[in-house]
Amino acid sequence: MPYYLDLKRKELDSYLKTIQKAVYQPVGELEITAWITPEPVSYERRESGKKLTLKVGQKWGDLFDCGWFHFTGRIPGCAAGKKVVLLLDINGEMCVVDRQGQPLCGLTNGSSVYDYTLGQPGKKVLPITDAARENEIVDVWADAGCNDLFGTLCKDGTIELASIAICNEAMRGLSYDFEVLADFLKILPENTARYHQILHALHQATLLLNDYTEAEAAQARQILAPVLSKKNGDASLSISAVGHSHMDLAWLWPIRETIRKGARTFATVLQMMDRYPNYIFGASQPQLYQWMKDHYPSLYQRILEKVAQGRWEVQGGMWVEADTNVTGGEALIRQFLYGKRFFRREFGIDLKNLWLPDVFGYSGALPQIMKKCGVDYFMTQKLSWSETNRFPHHTFMWEGIDGTEVLTHMLPEETYNSPVLPWGLQKAETVFCDKGISDRCLLLFGIGDGGGGPGQEHLERLARCRDLAGLPTIE
């Protein structure tokens, strides 16, 4: 490898960070007013709490405090005709609402506790307009919780970010082009032509980036386009990718916060579906759907529409993702009874799968209970986290204590929070124990546990990786 390319390879992460910083150009600060309460209050009572006028850097609450935030401002002349977004981070979780108080999307602080090998958990960008007008009024309401995804108080509950920004679309596209290809290099053999062609293209692209302007970004994307457009031949392994947000209904936060996490997550899903026509999302647990129906009926109606369109997949035959070791047989049967009944009544679907991505162990009676409840398939993955024993299969027939068998699949990537980056796709193929007899496996992408679901970064990466030469094909 030429010495200059070897040097360039070591600098790619630094270039990527600089590109990412250039995507959004702040052009104005927002005024922030908040009304703080110890428990959530309705949109109609949003101004009933303790009123605070806030600035970036100021504290607004303690752990699990609630607040209605009002962000206001005017778009400056320099942003006229440009795509404009708001950058919002209160070191907590927010649900942005419309003029009727109905959920539009969820936003999450970037400082949240998370496994950063899977990417960044934060959702801080709120699209406002594709063609701004000078002095156009910005007026946004958001229902907030002073906690991160995992029930932690981050940075003492201070405002991190509240600004109007221009979104540089060419730079945004370049950031994902560059990220996917730079990550791809980390798993490609260095002696292959594919590796050298990608590295050379990245090198040529960086030579164009001096001032990190939109024009430079557009030229750099043209350089990267040929290596990004190389497709696979006949696939030996196809990965089915489903957007997901496994949510613990009761864990590190109050139950009332689980309900709001559901609204934030599902509102974000619906917003992303409008922006990405090929996006398919799935969620389990009728209890979560029932909460949406009870507390956010307008949001629930939109979910019903997406299910009917085939855009939203309902998963898992149980009422919740239940423990199966402590739970008795009768209780497990009733999980299926109430779960399947709910999905039939609400969606007209008789679910045939059990969905337990995060359960700690499995009763040997489950196959028999599943079959007798009309459930034929099982998806899980927590077993792969054992520090002692390596389970030898990912797709297999699980035989219960009475001899009943159910077809079972464990996620080869060993996470339900896939970032949809080349290293994770390669891991799925490399680790998949049964790829000799099965040419298909499942991948779940998005932010789970504490909710949030897929962000634009997951869907942008998916678009670039779905048929990229050298990686498994994704559907």
Secondary structure, 3 states (H helix, E strand, C coil): CCHHHHHHHHHHHHHHHHHHHCCEEEEEECEEEEEEECCCCCHHHCCCCEEEEECCCCECCCCCCEEEEEEEEECCHHHCCCCEEEEEECCCEEEEECCCCCEEEEEECCCCCCCHHHCCCCECEEEEECCCCCCCEEEEEEEEECCCCCCCCCHHHECCEEEEEEECHHHHHHHHHHHHHHHHHCCCCCCCHHHHHHHHHHHHHHHHCCCCCHHHHHHHHHHHHHHHCCCCCCCCCEEEEEEECCECCCCCCCHHHHHHHHHHHHHHHHHHHHHCCCCCEEEECHHHHHHHHHHCHHHHHHHHHHHHHCCEEEECCCCCCCCCCCCCHHHHHHHHHHHHHHHHHHHCCCCCEEEECCCCCCCCCHHHHHHHCCCCEEEECHHHHCCCCCCCCCEEEEECCCCCEEEEEECCCCCCCECCCHHHHHHHHHHCCCCCCCCEEEEEECCCEECCCCCHHHHHHHHHHCCCCCCCEEC
